[in-house]
Amino acid sequence: MPNVAQHVAHALAHHVDHVFGVMGNGNAYLLDALLNSTDATYTAVRHEQGAVVAADAHFRVSRRIAAATTTYGAGFTNTLTALAESAMARIPLVLVVGDEPTSGARPWDVDQIALAAGVGVRTYTVGRLDAVATVTLAIEQALAKRLPVVLALPYDVPTREAGPLPDVLPELSPTPSIAPGPDAPIAQVAALLDAAERPILIGGRGAWLADASDALGALAERTGAVTSSSTLGRGVFPDERYDLGVTGGFGAPGAMDLIHAADVAVVVGASLNQFTMRFGELFSPTTHVAQIDTAPSATHPRVGTYLRGDARLVTERLVAELGAGSGSGWRESIDATALRIQEVGEEFADDGRLDPRAAAARLADLLPGDRVVVSDGGHFIGWANMFWPVASPGRMVMVGTAYQSIGFGFPSVAGAVAADPEATIVLTTGDGGGLMALADLETAVRTAGGRGICVVWNDGAYGAEVNLYGALGLNEHPMLIPGVDFAALGAAAGAEGVIVRTLADLDRVAEWAARPATERPFLMLDLRISGRVIAPYQQEIIRVNTRS
């Protein structure tokens, strides 16, 4: 007779095609059932945090929900930082964990429900007779609320008999889109766009999730608007001829000057966080800012008109409401390609080490065009975002930025590989975050193989802290990292390690890319860069934090 673990596996595999995890006492029977009786694919990671990170990255690339699984106790508490990131970034996933038995807590058990609630995540506990219903409800809620959930398996429940497996499983209905209400100021925004002389449209990740690209393209064409995107919305506009690239601290100076000159800005599916807004300096005081989002109200005080609703539905309504004019003609007067150009600098900084801008610009020419970029957190995030274009929002993944954490890079690779099996996965990480995530270096090398490249921006420090607190005169000793040979660490895990001290050393990337993926190793680039070159977005942070 099938047991509870088999029921959970049966229901989970019906809705989720990939599971990432670390095996332990609390999930052993679940993993046995998943591997022996379902079609779900399982990828082992080496740290429990990495299981959640991989499931998170999987959704960001594919828009398909994935699962993570760990044991109880320490296995569960190891996931909390990653769970907090997923909750703050509003990423749906399901974490299946062991929990204390129904007879009561053991000496090593903790209140996992309270801990999960503390980072904004709800727990659903499986019983003997309701396994399928509980799994289905948990996943349904994760998708509807766009949040992670925890599915708890009490230690003594998975082996209990639960009756025959159901032949028919419930299907999850798509989450209904939020239609604009009757009082939504669509006509007002359409009138603003009709009258605008310098209109700009800014798209974010929310627009991509809503499949609004075609509608945004139509709106840009009808209004003659210049376009731009948030960091996580890059590539959301279908026509790059009039696109300025990334908005905010990662944007090119000329492009940001042009946005500042806009008279009307319509922001679609972007939250307008401090980095996108350049700490309040993105728009001029006279720019009228309208926002389209699903949040209950505008997400930034600079917004003058707010339209709540699904990005695609509202944008389509805007297009239908526009007058018969042919647009402002503003975008035909600019050279967007020239405005997107970033300052590169010389090959070496004044300390004799590689200038990271020169290395990033050279890598932009060498990295395969089919790339999915996954980014850890740290000062270095500026370089990939400034210099490496991607084809769509799902090809730039930044797990950690919502919670301002580091150490998620290597496990993100596993999630991206599973989500897009044909792409080249490019990890960009720092030496600090790389060391913190080292447990899953082997995971990245094993899962990506010849389709994976890791770029380590190795400046021997926690760069963001040195740039801010070192500059304020604080003792830098806790901010420094003794020299680490990441090329050797990569080789120990089965990668090919390359120490990069000059731009010529990057020629190895071209040689690597020219070979079939099946005939090449995972490539670990240890870039020995200067820590004295500060990314523009970090300079903005420094200015804000040092104002008297």
N, C-alpha and C positions, 0 to 999 in steps of 0.2 A: 504494500500500500504506500503511495507517495507520501512523503513527509512535508513539513512546512517549508523547509529549505527548497525543495523541488517546486512547490507552489510559488514561492517568491521568485525563484529563477525563471520559471515559466512566464510569469507576468512581467517581470523586468525585461526579459529578452523580447517580449512582444512590442515594447515601446522604445527600447534602447538597443542600438547595435554594437556599442563598444563599452567595455568596462575596464577601468584602470584600478590597480590595487596592490596591497601588500597583504599576504596571507598570514593569518594568526588564528588563535583559538576561537575567536568570536565569529569568524566568517569562513571557517574551513568547510563546513557542510554546504554553505551557499556556493562557494567556488567549485566544489565537487559537482554540484548539481548544474551549475552554469556550463561547465566544460563538458560534462558527460551527456547532457540531455537538452541543450539548446544550441542555437546557431550564433549566439552572441560571441563576439571576439573579445578575448581578455589579454590585456597587456600588463605585465608585472612592472612596477616601479620599485625603487629601493628605499624610499622614505614616504611615510604616510601622507605628509604634506603634498608630495608629488602626485599622489593619486587625484586629489582635488584639483590641483593645478592643471594636470593633463586633461581632466574632464572639462574644466573651464575653458582651456585653450581650444579644445575640440569644438565647443559650441561657437566660440568667437570666429573660428575659421569657416565652419560648415552651416551654422544655424540649426544643427541637430543636437538634441539633448543627449548627454552621455552620463555614465554612472561611475562613481568611485566606491571603493570598499576597503575597510580596514577592520581590525579587531577592536575590542573595547579598551577602556582605560587609557594607557599611554598611547596606544594606537590611535584612539579617537582624539585625545588632546593634542597630538602632533598635527592634526589637521586644522586647528582653530584659526591660525593666521590666514591660511588659504581660504577657509570658509568666510572669514570676514571680508577678504578681498572680493570674493564672488558675490557676496551680499551687497557690498557697496557699489560694485560695478553692475549689479542686476543681471547676473548670469544664471540661467536655470540649469541645475544639475541635481542629481540625487546621490547622496552619500549613504551607502548601506553599511551599518556598523553593528558589531556585537554590543550587547549591553548587559547590565546585571540581570541575574535570573529572576524569575517571578517570585521565588521564595524570599527574596530580599538581598540587600547589598552585601558583598563580601568585603574583606578588609581593603582590597585594592580598587574597589569600585568608587566612582565619583558620580555626581549628579550631572550626567551628560545632557539631559534635557535643559537644565538651567544654563549650562555652559554654552550650548548652541543658541539658546534664546538670547544670551548676552551679546552675541555678535549678529543678532537679527535673523536667526534661522530657526524655523519650526521643525519639530520632531514628530514623526508618525510611528507608533509602536505596533509591531506585527503580533497578532495573537494566533492561536491554533486554528481558528475557524474563519478568519477574515483576511488571510494573507493576500489573496489576489485583489480584493477590494481595497485594502490598505495601500498596496503598491500602486494601484491605478490612481487612487485619490492623491497620493503624494506626488506622482509625476504630473498629474493634471494641475495641481496647485503650483508646482514649480513653473510650468509653462504659462499658466494664466497670470501669475504674479511676477513672472520673470525674476525668480529668486531661487537660490539653492534650498534644498530640503534635506533633512536627515531621516532615514528609514532605519529604525532600531529593531534589532533581533535579540530579544532576551536569551541569555545563554542556554536555558533549558528548553527553548521552544523549537529550534530548527529540526530536531530529530523526532518530534512528535508526529504521529500519523494525522493526516489532514484530509483524507478521502481522495477520490479520483481527481485527476487534473481536469479542469474544465475544457471542453472541446472548443467553445466559443468564448473569446475574451472581449471585454468592453473596448470599444474604440474611443479614442480621445478626440473630441470635437476641436477644430481650430479655435483659438482664442478670438472672440469677436473683436473686430476693429472698432475703435472709438470714432463714431461719426461726429462731425461738427454739429453743435446744437443750433437751434433756430436763431439764437441771439449772437452767434459767432460773427465777428466783424469782418466777414469775407469781402463784402462790397467795399468797406473802408480801405482794406489793404490793397485790393485791386485798384482802387482809385489812386492810392499813393503810388503804386507802380506805374499806372498810366501816366501820371504827371511827373514821374522821376526823370531827372536828367542824368544821374549817375547811380543807377541801381546796382546792388550787389546781392547775390544769393549765396548763403553759406549752408552747406549740407553737413550733417553729422551721421554718426553710426545709427541713430534712430531712423533716419531716412532709408538707410540700407536695409535694416531689419524689416521695414514696412514695404520694401520693394518699390520705392518711390523714384528710382533713377530716371525712368522714362518720363514721368510727370515733371520732374525737376528740369529735365532737358527741354521739354516743351515750354515750361514757364520761362526758362532763360532765353529761349529763342523768341518767344512772343514779346518779351519785355526788353530785349537787347541787353540783358544784365550780364555783368562780369560775374564769374563764379569762383568760389573757394570752398574749403572744407575744414572741419576740425581734424585733429590728428587721426582720430579713429574713423573718419569719414572719407579718407582720401580715395579718389576714383569713383565717387558716387555720381558725379556728373558725366554724362556720356560724351560730351564734346570738350576735349582738352584745349582747343584752339583759344578759348577765352578764359581759361582756368588759371588762377593764380597759385594753385597748390595749397599748402597747409597754411591755415590762419593761426595767428598768435606768435608765441615765442619761437616756434620752429620755422616761421615763415621768412621769406627773403625780404630784405629791407624795402626794396622798391615796391614789392607787392603790398606790404603793409602800409606804405605811404598812400597807395592808391585806395585801399579799403578805407583809410581814414578820411579820404575825400568824398566818399559816397554820401548821397543825400538820403537814400532809402536803403535799408538792409533788411532782408527777410531771412531769418535763421530757421532751418528746418531740421528737426531731430538732433539738435546739438544743445547740450546743457549750459553752454557759455560759462565754463569754469574759469578760474583765474588765469590759467595758462592760455586758453583760447582768447580771452579778453585782454591779454597783455596787462593784467592787473588794472583794468579799467581804461586803458589807453588805446584800445583797438579802433573805436569810432570817435569821430569828432563830436563836440557837444551838440551840433545841429543835426546829426544823423538821426532819422526816425528809424527805430529798430522794432521790427515785428518778429514774433517768435511763434513757430508751430511746433507743438509738442503734446505728449500725452500726460504730462504732469498736471496736477490739479490747478496750478497757477504758474505764472512766469518764473523762471529759475534764476533771473538776474534783475536787479533793480533798474538796469539801463533799458529794459524792454518797455516800449511805449504802448504796443498793441499786442495782445496775446490771443492766439487762436488755439483752443484745445481740441485735439483730434488726431486721428491717424495721419501720418505724414503724406501718404499717397492720396488719401481721400480729400484732404484739405487742399493739397496742391492742385489736384484735378479740378476742384471747385474754383480755385483761384484762376486757373487758366480759362475756365468757362466764363468767368465773370469779367475778364479783361475787355477793354474796348477794342475797337477795330484798328487802332494805331499800329504802326510797324515797329514800335520800340524806340528806345532813346538814341540808338546809334553809338552809344558810348563805347561799347566793347570793340567796335570796328576801328576805333581811334587808338587802341593800345597794342603793344607787343607783349602778350602774356608770356611768351617763351623767354624773352629778355628779362622780364620782371621776376621770373622764378629763379633766376641765377643767384646762387649763394656766393659769398666771399670765400675763397679757397685758401689763400696764403701760400707760403713757400713750403718746400718739402720738409724742412726741419724747423723746429722752434728754436728760440734763443738758447735753450739748454742742450741743444744737439740731438734731442730725441725727435721722433716723427711728430709733425703737426697733425693732429687727428682730422682736421678738415681736409688736408691733402690726401690722407689715407682713405677717408670716406669717399671723396670725389673719385679717386682711382678705383675703388671697389665698385662704385656705381657703374663703371664701364665694364667691369669684369664679371660681376655676379650674374648668374643666369636670369633671363627675363621672366621665367615662370615662377619666380621666388615667392614664398610666403615668409615674411620677416617676423620672428618672434623675439620680443625684447624683454630683458630683465629690467630692473629699476636701478637708477643711479645717474650721476652727472652725464654719463656718456649717451643717454637716450637722445640727446640733441643731434648727434652725428648721423645716425641712420635716418631719423625723421627729417633732417634737413637735406640729405643728399641722395637717399635711395627711394626713388618713386616706386609705387606698387600699383597694380592694375585695378584693385577694388578694395573696399574697406575690410573684407575678410582676409586680406593678405598682409595686414599689419596688426599684430597681436601684442598687446602690452599688459600682461598679467602682473599686477602689483601696483600700478599707478594709482588706482582708486584708494588703496589703503596706505600708499606711500611706503611699500615694503620692497625688499630686495631678496634675491635668492630663489626666484621662481623660474629662472631661465631654462636650465637643463630639462626639468620635467615638462615644460611647455612644448618642447620639441616632440615628445611622444604624442601629445594631443593633436598637434598640427599634422604630424605624419598620418595618424589614423583618419583625420578629417579630410585630408587632400592627398591621397596616395601617389599622385602623379607629379606634384610640385617639388621644387627644391626648397628645403627648409633652411633658412638662414637665421641662426641665433646671434643676437648682439647682446653682449654682457660685459660687465666690468670685472675687475679682479676681486673686489669685495663680494659682490653677489655671486660670482662664479665659485668662490671658495665656500660660501654659505650653502650653495646648491650641489656641492660636490658628490653627495650620495647618489645623485641621479645623472652624473656624467656618463656612467655606463649605460643607463637607460637611453639617453640621447644617442649614443654611438650605436647601440644595438638596434634601436627602432628605426633610425634614419639611414644608417649605413651610408652608401654612396650618394644619397640624395641630401646629405646634411653637411652644413658648414657652420662652424662656430667662430665668431669674431670676438676675441677678448681684448677689450680696451684696457691695456695693462699699464697703469700709471703709478703703481706702487702706493696707492692711497685710496681712502674713501673721498673721492674728489669733491663731491657736493659739500661735505663738511669742511674740507680744507679751504674751499673757495669762499665759504661764508664765515665760519668760525675762526679759521686760521687768519683770515684777513682782519678779523676783529681783535686779534692779538692773543687768542686762547692758545694754550699749549697744544702743539700739533702731534705730539707723540702718540696719543690714542687714535689719531686719524690716519696713521701711516701703516702700510702693509709691506713687510720685508719682501724682497724680490722673489717672485714665484714663477717657476717655469711651467706655464700651462701647456706648452708643446709637449713636454715630457709627461705631464699628467694625462693629456689626451692619448699619447702613445701607449701609456700603461693600460688604458681602457680599450685599445684597439683602433684608435684613430691615427691618422698621419698628422704629426705635429710640425708646424712651421713657425720658427721665430722670425718676426718681421721687424727689421730695423730700418729698412729703406723701401722706397716705393718699388724698386726693382724686385724685391723679395716677393711682392704680390703677384708677379708673373706666374707663380705656381698656381694661382687660381684659374688663370686662362688654360693652363695645361690640364688641370683637373676637370674643368668644365667641358673640355673637348672630348673627354672619354665617356663611354656609356656608363650610366649609373651603376650597372652591375659589375663593372670592372674597376671601380675606384673605391677608396675608403672614405669614411667620414673625415672631413678636413678641419683641423684645429689650428686657427691662426692666432698666434700670440703676438699682438701688436704692441710693441714697446713705444708707447706714445708719451708726449710731454703732458704733464699736469698743469702747465702754466697757461694753456689756451682754454679760456672759459667760454662755454657755449652761450649764445645770446640769451636763451631763455633763462639761464642761471644768472646772467648779469641782471635781468629784470628782477629775479628773486632777491638778489643781493641789494639792489637799489631799494626795494620795498622794505627789507628788513633792517636797513641801516639809516633810514630816514630819521632825523632827529625830531 
